[in-house]
Structure formats: structure tokens, C-alpha cells
Amino acid sequence: YYGGLSEAEIAEAAGISKGTVKSTASRALDALQKIMAGPA
């Protein structure tokens, strides 16, 4: 994801849970996919 860190490493560095990292990354990737797809 970011800087080659694992979800666990990101969670530790950010002081959040691994579940929060996973859900936030998932939402971000979905949003990016929609942006890259362009107008419907």
C-alpha cells in the first residue's frame, strides 16, 4: 500500500487498527477506480 508497508505496519505507525487500515484502503481504491473510469 504505502511505502511497501504491510497493513499491520501501517496500523502501528498510524496508531489505528488493522481493520481501519483495510477498510480505509478499500474505500480509497474503490474511489480511485471510479475516478479513473471517468464519467458514466
JOSULFEN-V261199 format. One record per residue. RES is the residue in one letter. OMEGA is omega as a letter, one per 40 degrees, with the letter a starting at -180 (999 if undefined). BURIAL is 1 if it has 9 or more other C-alpha atoms within 8 Angstrom, else 0. D_FIRST is the distance of its C-alpha to the first C-alpha in Angstrom with 2 decimals. Layout:
BEGIN
RES	OMEGA	BURIAL	D_FIRST
RES	OMEGA	BURIAL	D_FIRST
END
This chain:
BEGIN
Y	a	0	0.00
Y	i	0	3.76
G	i	0	6.61
G	a	0	6.09
L	i	1	6.47
S	i	0	7.17
E	i	1	7.75
A	i	0	11.15
E	i	0	10.52
I	a	1	8.76
A	i	1	11.71
E	a	1	14.15
A	a	0	13.34
A	a	0	13.56
G	i	0	16.46
I	a	0	15.44
S	i	0	15.42
K	i	1	12.81
G	i	0	14.25
T	i	1	13.65
V	a	1	9.90
K	a	1	10.06
S	i	0	12.64
T	i	0	11.29
A	i	0	8.04
S	i	0	10.67
R	a	0	13.06
A	i	0	10.98
L	i	0	10.27
D	i	0	13.99
A	i	0	15.13
L	i	0	13.57
Q	i	0	15.22
K	i	0	18.43
I	a	0	18.47
M	i	0	18.08
A	i	0	20.76
G	a	0	23.18
P	a	0	26.27
A	999	0	27.50
END
